[in-house]
Amino acid sequence: MMTRLSHGTYVLVADSEKALFLENTVDGDDPFLQVRRKDEQDNPPDREQSANRPGRFNDGPSVHRSAVDDTDWHQLAKERFAKDLSDKLYEMAHRGEFEKLVLVAAPEVLGELRKNLHKEVSDRVIGEISKNLTGHEITRIEELVKDALRHG
């Protein structure tokens, strides 16, 4: 079955730090995506967010000590960003801003989004593209989304 990007369909293009909310403003044969919202998260590398040395703890009454893995703040921030995006999509769906949605995201972000999407949003998803397209021009995103939905 061929899915089309009908008028008013939203396309979320996201990676772990940036999200573009695009809306198709014409018919599905030749989509024209307009940026409706842009979210970015400042997520420096983990080495810039974590403590200097891993913590240590005593292994009970013996003289042995064990290292404690440091929290991967960078990874946590990525997961939190996907959660925030799913909450934002829920708010937008609840307000009736879109009836149809295409998710375009890096594979790990798409997985996190899927885990966190509210039913009201997931019921409106008409397609998913597991690719990171945040660095592409809008015209290129239009082509790739149209092709992926046609062959999907």
N, CA, C and O of each residue as an XYZ file, in Angstrom:
608
protein
N       0.840     -1.190      0.000
C       0.000      0.000      0.000
C       0.878      1.243      0.000
O       1.832      1.343      0.771
N       0.550      2.176     -0.860
C       1.330      3.408     -0.942
C       0.711      4.471     -0.030
O      -0.477      4.776     -0.138
N       1.511      5.021      0.852
C       1.061      6.087      1.726
C       1.472      7.411      1.115
O       2.581      7.555      0.601
N       0.568      8.375      1.176
C       0.876      9.691      0.629
C       0.955     10.702      1.751
O       0.327     10.558      2.799
N       1.740     11.720      1.501
C       1.843     12.843      2.425
C       0.723     13.821      2.086
O       0.940     14.770      1.333
N      -0.455     13.604      2.626
C      -1.569     14.484      2.316
C      -1.381     15.852      2.970
O      -0.539     16.037      3.848
N      -2.186     16.792      2.516
C      -2.139     18.162      3.038
C      -2.347     18.128      4.564
O      -3.265     17.475      5.058
N      -1.498     18.826      5.282
C      -1.632     18.905      6.734
C      -0.904     17.817      7.500
O      -0.868     17.857      8.730
N      -0.323     16.846      6.810
C       0.438     15.796      7.484
C       1.694     16.412      8.096
O       2.390     17.200      7.456
N       1.967     16.043      9.327
C       3.187     16.505     10.002
C       4.293     15.470      9.827
O       4.048     14.264      9.806
N       5.502     15.974      9.703
C       6.686     15.112      9.613
C       7.629     15.567     10.718
O       8.063     16.719     10.740
N       7.943     14.658     11.633
C       8.924     14.958     12.675
C      10.258     14.397     12.218
O      10.380     13.195     11.982
N      11.263     15.260     12.091
C      12.605     14.844     11.718
C      13.474     15.091     12.949
O      13.646     16.232     13.377
N      14.023     14.010     13.518
C      14.730     14.170     14.796
C      15.971     13.305     14.887
O      16.058     12.227     14.299
N      16.930     13.819     15.647
C      18.046     12.998     16.112
C      18.043     13.150     17.633
O      17.018     13.513     18.210
N      19.147     12.884     18.276
C      19.145     12.903     19.742
C      19.256     14.301     20.329
O      19.184     14.464     21.547
N      19.431     15.309     19.486
C      19.612     16.660     20.013
C      18.798     17.728     19.290
O      18.703     18.858     19.768
N      18.212     17.387     18.150
C      17.514     18.382     17.351
C      16.250     17.765     16.768
O      16.223     16.586     16.415
N      15.198     18.587     16.674
C      13.953     18.108     16.083
C      13.330     19.207     15.240
O      13.264     20.367     15.648
N      12.879     18.821     14.063
C      12.144     19.723     13.187
C      10.722     19.189     13.059
O      10.515     18.019     12.736
N       9.750     20.051     13.312
C       8.356     19.712     13.126
C       7.942     20.370     11.811
O       7.858     21.595     11.721
N       7.684     19.550     10.796
C       7.373     20.051      9.465
C       5.927     19.711      9.123
O       5.403     18.681      9.548
N       5.291     20.584      8.354
C       3.923     20.325      7.907
C       3.879     20.388      6.391
O       4.424     21.308      5.781
N       3.222     19.397      5.783
C       3.031     19.418      4.337
C       1.893     20.377      4.031
O       0.773     20.192      4.506
N       2.181     21.412      3.229
C       1.182     22.452      2.965
C       0.528     22.332      1.592
O      -0.268     23.188      1.206
N       0.862     21.269      0.850
C       0.236     21.041     -0.465
C      -0.220     19.585     -0.547
O      -0.277     18.890      0.467
N      -0.546     19.125     -1.765
C      -1.000     17.744     -1.911
C       0.158     16.752     -1.784
O       1.322     17.142     -1.694
N      -0.182     15.483     -1.780
C       0.810     14.450     -1.522
C       1.718     14.097     -2.677
O       2.755     13.466     -2.473
N       1.347     14.498     -3.914
C       2.164     14.128     -5.062
C       3.474     14.903     -5.112
O       4.492     14.392     -5.579
N       3.440     16.127     -4.633
C       4.636     16.956     -4.642
C       4.685     17.724     -3.319
O       4.354     18.910     -3.283
N       5.095     17.058     -2.231
C       5.023     17.684     -0.907
C       5.873     18.948     -0.781
O       6.935     19.077     -1.389
N       5.372     19.858      0.016
C       6.102     21.071      0.344
C       6.049     21.206      1.860
O       5.019     21.568      2.428
N       7.176     20.910      2.507
C       7.228     20.903      3.966
C       7.650     22.256      4.501
O       8.666     22.815      4.086
N       6.869     22.771      5.418
C       7.171     24.040      6.072
C       7.536     23.774      7.528
O       6.891     22.962      8.192
N       8.558     24.446      8.022
C       8.963     24.287      9.423
C       7.928     24.969     10.308
O       7.666     26.163     10.166
N       7.351     24.211     11.210
C       6.374     24.747     12.163
C       7.002     24.964     13.533
O       6.534     25.789     14.316
N       8.055     24.223     13.813
C       8.701     24.325     15.116
C      10.081     23.679     15.016
O      10.280     22.735     14.251
N      11.020     24.191     15.785
C      12.369     23.625     15.811
C      12.809     23.570     17.275
O      12.816     24.586     17.969
N      13.172     22.385     17.728
C      13.640     22.207     19.106
C      15.082     21.732     19.068
O      15.445     20.882     18.255
N      15.898     22.285     19.952
C      17.276     21.811     20.070
C      17.621     21.642     21.530
O      17.128     22.365     22.396
N      18.465     20.687     21.779
C      18.933     20.435     23.133
C      20.441     20.592     23.140
O      21.131     20.092     22.252
N      20.939     21.278     24.129
C      22.388     21.384     24.281
C      22.831     20.144     25.039
O      22.547     20.005     26.229
N      23.524     19.246     24.358
C      23.925     17.984     24.976
C      25.402     17.753     24.699
O      25.762     17.037     23.765
N      26.271     18.377     25.533
C      27.700     18.170     25.310
C      28.092     16.710     25.513
O      27.348     15.946     26.128
N      29.266     16.319     24.993
C      29.731     14.939     25.185
C      29.770     14.575     26.669
O      29.943     15.437     27.531
N      29.607     13.290     26.944
C      29.558     12.816     28.324
C      30.771     13.264     29.137
O      30.637     13.600     30.314
N      31.951     13.272     28.521
C      33.165     13.625     29.268
C      33.089     15.046     29.840
O      33.757     15.366     30.824
N      32.255     15.903     29.201
C      32.115     17.267     29.700
C      31.015     17.392     30.746
O      30.878     18.434     31.387
N      30.228     16.328     30.919
C      29.117     16.382     31.860
C      29.339     15.559     33.114
O      28.627     15.744     34.102
N      30.309     14.656     33.101
C      30.439     13.720     34.207
C      31.520     14.139     35.200
O      32.271     15.091     34.986
N      31.562     13.394     36.276
C      32.535     13.667     37.338
C      33.944     13.356     36.855
O      34.130     12.688     35.837
N      34.927     13.843     37.590
C      36.322     13.629     37.199
C      36.734     12.167     37.268
O      37.389     11.663     36.356
N      36.356     11.482     38.341
C      36.744     10.088     38.513
C      35.517      9.276     38.896
O      34.614      9.789     39.557
N      35.476      8.016     38.489
C      34.363      7.168     38.912
C      34.380      7.017     40.433
O      35.441      7.025     41.058
N      33.194      6.878     41.013
C      33.113      6.676     42.456
C      33.611      5.298     42.853
O      33.740      4.412     42.007
N      33.891      5.114     44.140
C      34.338      3.820     44.655
C      33.559      3.521     45.922
O      33.108      4.430     46.619
N      33.405      2.233     46.212
C      32.763      1.879     47.473
C      33.461      0.665     48.058
O      34.100     -0.109     47.345
N      33.327      0.511     49.369
C      33.930     -0.627     50.061
C      33.074     -1.867     49.855
O      31.845     -1.795     49.847
N      33.743     -3.013     49.687
C      33.029     -4.281     49.516
C      32.818     -4.939     50.874
O      33.181     -6.101     51.058
N      32.251     -4.234     51.799
C      32.005     -4.810     53.128
C      33.246     -4.701     54.006
O      34.027     -3.761     53.858
N      33.438     -5.662     54.928
C      34.528     -5.558     55.910
C      35.928     -5.832     55.329
O      36.921     -5.615     56.022
N      36.029     -6.295     54.094
C      37.346     -6.593     53.530
C      38.039     -5.294     53.104
O      37.456     -4.214     53.200
N      39.276     -5.408     52.637
C      40.022     -4.229     52.192
C      39.775     -3.926     50.715
O      40.303     -2.951     50.180
N      38.974     -4.764     50.060
C      38.700     -4.550     48.639
C      37.783     -3.361     48.428
O      36.869     -3.099     49.210
N      38.060     -2.650     47.345
C      37.188     -1.540     46.944
C      36.806     -1.737     45.484
O      37.607     -2.238     44.694
N      35.612     -1.353     45.128
C      35.131     -1.524     43.761
C      34.815     -0.169     43.138
O      34.352      0.753     43.811
N      35.072     -0.075     41.857
C      34.723      1.155     41.139
C      33.240      1.117     40.799
O      32.665      0.049     40.589
N      32.636      2.283     40.749
C      31.242      2.420     40.373
C      31.214      3.090     39.011
O      31.858      4.116     38.794
N      30.460      2.498     38.097
C      30.346      3.131     36.780
C      29.727      4.507     36.917
O      28.750      4.697     37.642
N      30.306      5.458     36.214
C      29.770      6.804     36.204
C      28.522      6.824     35.314
O      28.436      6.059     34.354
N      27.579      7.673     35.621
C      26.373      7.812     34.827
C      26.736      8.396     33.465
O      27.537      9.327     33.379
N      26.148      7.852     32.405
C      26.355      8.394     31.065
C      25.324      9.503     30.847
O      24.222      9.259     30.357
N      25.705     10.716     31.218
C      24.789     11.857     31.148
C      24.373     12.154     29.720
O      23.242     12.571     29.470
N      25.289     11.940     28.781
C      24.995     12.195     27.375
C      23.861     11.267     26.905
O      22.923     11.710     26.242
N      23.959      9.976     27.256
C      22.926      9.012     26.877
C      21.604      9.330     27.558
O      20.545      9.246     26.935
N      21.662      9.695     28.834
C      20.442     10.058     29.553
C      19.759     11.257     28.910
O      18.534     11.294     28.795
N      20.554     12.232     28.494
C      19.999     13.424     27.857
C      19.325     13.061     26.534
O      18.286     13.624     26.191
N      19.918     12.117     25.789
C      19.316     11.664     24.535
C      17.947     11.037     24.793
O      16.975     11.339     24.102
N      17.884     10.162     25.797
C      16.631      9.498     26.123
C      15.598     10.514     26.610
O      14.420     10.418     26.268
N      16.038     11.477     27.400
C      15.138     12.514     27.917
C      14.604     13.368     26.765
O      13.440     13.770     26.778
N      15.448     13.644     25.771
C      15.010     14.442     24.624
C      13.905     13.708     23.861
O      12.913     14.321     23.469
N      14.070     12.407     23.649
C      13.040     11.619     22.964
C      11.741     11.627     23.777
O      10.653     11.726     23.208
N      11.852     11.523     25.079
C      10.673     11.571     25.958
C       9.998     12.936     25.850
O       8.774     13.018     25.748
N      10.794     14.009     25.874
C      10.246     15.361     25.739
C       9.534     15.541     24.391
O       8.483     16.177     24.313
N      10.124     14.973     23.335
C       9.496     15.059     22.012
C       8.156     14.340     21.999
O       7.187     14.846     21.431
N       8.089     13.169     22.616
C       6.824     12.431     22.631
C       5.770     13.201     23.423
O       4.592     13.183     23.066
N       6.185     13.878     24.498
C       5.240     14.705     25.260
C       4.749     15.891     24.419
O       3.564     16.225     24.438
N       5.670     16.518     23.686
C       5.318     17.647     22.826
C       4.345     17.192     21.731
O       3.377     17.892     21.434
N       4.599     16.026     21.133
C       3.691     15.493     20.113
C       2.305     15.234     20.696
O       1.296     15.466     20.029
N       2.254     14.757     21.929
C       0.972     14.514     22.583
C       0.199     15.825     22.743
O      -0.994     15.891     22.448
N       0.892     16.869     23.212
C       0.244     18.181     23.366
C      -0.297     18.673     22.032
O      -1.424     19.162     21.954
N       0.516     18.541     20.974
C       0.118     19.008     19.648
C      -1.081     18.204     19.119
O      -2.008     18.779     18.548
N      -1.063     16.889     19.308
C      -2.162     16.032     18.859
C      -3.440     16.381     19.627
O      -4.528     16.450     19.054
N      -3.286     16.595     20.920
C      -4.422     16.924     21.783
C      -5.075     18.239     21.350
O      -6.292     18.397     21.448
N      -4.258     19.178     20.873
C      -4.774     20.472     20.395
C      -5.298     20.379     18.958
O      -5.824     21.354     18.422
N      -5.154     19.206     18.339
C      -5.640     19.021     16.975
C      -4.754     19.631     15.910
O      -5.235     19.981     14.832
N      -3.460     19.766     16.194
C      -2.558     20.389     15.220
C      -2.252     19.478     14.039
O      -1.891     19.961     12.966
N      -2.391     18.172     14.219
C      -2.180     17.249     13.098
C      -3.062     16.021     13.253
O      -3.390     15.594     14.360
N      -3.435     15.468     12.099
C      -4.209     14.220     12.071
C      -3.326     13.045     11.678
O      -3.580     11.904     12.063
N      -2.267     13.345     10.894
C      -1.355     12.307     10.417
C       0.068     12.741     10.717
O       0.393     13.928     10.686
N       0.908     11.760     11.007
C       2.286     12.042     11.406
C       3.225     11.006     10.804
O       2.940      9.808     10.797
N       4.350     11.499     10.300
C       5.430     10.620      9.843
C       6.622     10.879     10.758
O       7.022     12.026     10.956
N       7.184      9.814     11.312
C       8.357      9.930     12.176
C       9.611      9.601     11.373
O       9.718      8.524     10.785
N      10.557     10.536     11.354
C      11.827     10.329     10.672
C      12.906     10.581     11.707
O      13.109     11.718     12.134
N      13.603      9.518     12.116
C      14.588      9.688     13.188
C      15.680      8.644     13.089
O      15.511      7.577     12.498
N      16.811      8.993     13.690
C      17.902      8.030     13.811
C      17.348      6.797     14.531
O      16.478      6.936     15.391
N      17.831      5.596     14.199
C      17.248      4.366     14.740
C      17.065      4.353     16.261
O      16.004      3.968     16.752
N      18.092      4.771     17.007
C      17.956      4.717     18.472
C      16.938      5.732     18.990
O      16.269      5.485     19.994
N      16.821      6.868     18.310
C      15.841      7.886     18.710
C      14.431      7.403     18.369
O      13.498      7.596     19.149
N      14.281      6.781     17.210
C      12.984      6.236     16.803
C      12.514      5.201     17.826
O      11.338      5.162     18.188
N      13.440      4.371     18.283
C      13.103      3.375     19.308
C      12.631      4.017     20.597
O      11.639      3.583     21.184
N      13.334      5.046     21.040
C      12.943      5.762     22.259
C      11.592      6.450     22.072
O      10.754      6.437     22.974
N      11.384      7.049     20.904
C      10.097      7.704     20.634
C       8.958      6.689     20.707
O       7.936      6.931     21.350
N       9.147      5.543     20.036
C       8.112      4.501     20.034
C       7.734      4.103     21.457
O       6.557      3.941     21.778
N       8.755      3.948     22.308
C       8.512      3.536     23.696
C       7.672      4.562     24.451
O       6.898      4.201     25.337
N       7.822      5.847     24.100
C       7.210      6.913     24.884
C       5.951      7.537     24.279
O       5.286      8.338     24.936
N       5.618      7.183     23.039
C       4.464      7.818     22.395
C       3.157      7.458     23.103
O       2.921      6.305     23.463
N       2.324      8.465     23.291
C       0.984      8.249     23.827
C       0.131      7.636     22.727
O       0.396      7.839     21.542
N      -0.890      6.889     23.121
C      -1.757      6.229     22.140
C      -2.371      7.244     21.178
O      -2.510      6.963     19.987
N      -2.737      8.415     21.682
C      -3.338      9.448     20.844
C      -2.403      9.856     19.698
O      -2.865     10.248     18.626
N      -1.096      9.764     19.926
C      -0.114     10.095     18.892
C       0.159      8.879     18.014
O       0.144      8.987     16.788
N       0.407      7.732     18.622
C       0.767      6.538     17.834
C      -0.351      6.143     16.869
O      -0.079      5.570     15.814
N      -1.610      6.442     17.218
C      -2.728      6.158     16.312
C      -2.675      7.024     15.055
O      -3.300      6.684     14.050
N      -1.942      8.133     15.095
C      -1.873      9.056     13.963
C      -0.624      8.837     13.102
O      -0.471      9.471     12.058
N       0.262      7.947     13.534
C       1.496      7.700     12.774
C       1.166      6.888     11.523
O       0.645      5.776     11.599
N       1.487      7.479     10.366
C       1.203      6.787      9.091
C       2.478      6.226      8.461
O       2.414      5.497      7.471
N       3.632      6.566      9.032
C       4.882      6.054      8.492
C       6.052      6.358      9.402
O       6.039      7.328     10.160
N       7.062      5.512      9.312
C       8.300      5.708     10.070
C       9.473      5.498      9.128
O       9.474      4.586      8.301
N      10.473      6.363      9.271
C      11.692      6.231      8.474
C      12.852      6.259      9.449
O      13.075      7.247     10.149
N      13.581      5.164      9.482
C      14.675      5.013     10.444
C      15.984      5.542      9.850
O      16.880      4.778      9.489
N      16.064      6.879      9.760
C      17.258      7.538      9.226
C      17.418      8.882      9.906
O      16.438      9.518     10.293
N      18.652      9.304     10.048
C      18.904     10.631     10.596
C      18.997     11.624      9.444
O      19.963     11.616      8.681
N      17.988     12.475      9.324
C      17.948     13.450      8.231
C      18.025     14.888      8.735
O      17.774     15.818      7.968
N      18.367     15.092     10.012
C      18.345     16.456     10.562
C      19.350     17.382      9.882
O      19.156     18.597      9.893
N      20.404     16.851      9.296
C      21.392     17.697      8.637
C      21.080     17.999      7.183
O      21.854     18.689      6.519
N      19.959     17.497      6.673
C      19.610     17.670      5.269
C      18.766     18.923      5.039
O      18.089     19.409      5.944
N      18.823     19.433      3.809
C      17.962     20.538      3.397
C      16.515     20.038      3.348
O      16.267     18.852      3.131
N      15.571     20.949      3.551
C      14.149     20.583      3.547
C      13.748     19.925      2.224
O      12.986     18.957      2.228
N      14.244     20.429      1.101
C      13.877     19.840     -0.194
C      14.339     18.383     -0.289
O      13.644     17.542     -0.859
N      15.495     18.097      0.264
C      16.010     16.718      0.264
C      15.158     15.833      1.183
O      14.882     14.678      0.857
N      14.748     16.376      2.319
C      13.878     15.632      3.244
C      12.556     15.305      2.548
O      12.043     14.193      2.678
N      12.002     16.280      1.805
C      10.757     16.045      1.063
C      10.901     14.858      0.109
O      10.043     13.977      0.064
N      12.000     14.847     -0.653
C      12.241     13.762     -1.617
C      12.364     12.417     -0.911
O      11.735     11.437     -1.311
N      13.184     12.378      0.148
C      13.429     11.115      0.849
C      12.174     10.574      1.521
O      11.919      9.370      1.486
N      11.393     11.454      2.129
C      10.156     11.021      2.791
C       9.159     10.517      1.752
O       8.544      9.467      1.933
N       9.001     11.268      0.665
C       8.068     10.862     -0.397
C       8.453      9.491     -0.961
O       7.596      8.623     -1.129
N       9.744      9.299     -1.252
C      10.212      8.011     -1.778
C      10.014      6.879     -0.782
O       9.557      5.795     -1.145
N      10.359      7.133      0.476
C      10.246      6.085      1.502
C       8.786      5.669      1.692
O       8.496      4.482      1.841
N       7.878      6.626      1.689
C       6.452      6.290      1.864
C       5.908      5.565      0.638
O       5.064      4.678      0.762
N       6.384      5.937     -0.529
C       5.931      5.290     -1.761
C       6.369      3.822     -1.788
O       5.615      2.946     -2.210
N       7.594      3.571     -1.332
C       8.129      2.202     -1.390
C       7.994      1.462     -0.062
O       8.317      0.277      0.030
N       7.528      2.147      0.941
C       7.464      1.581      2.281
C       6.470      0.502      2.422
O       6.318     -0.059      3.507
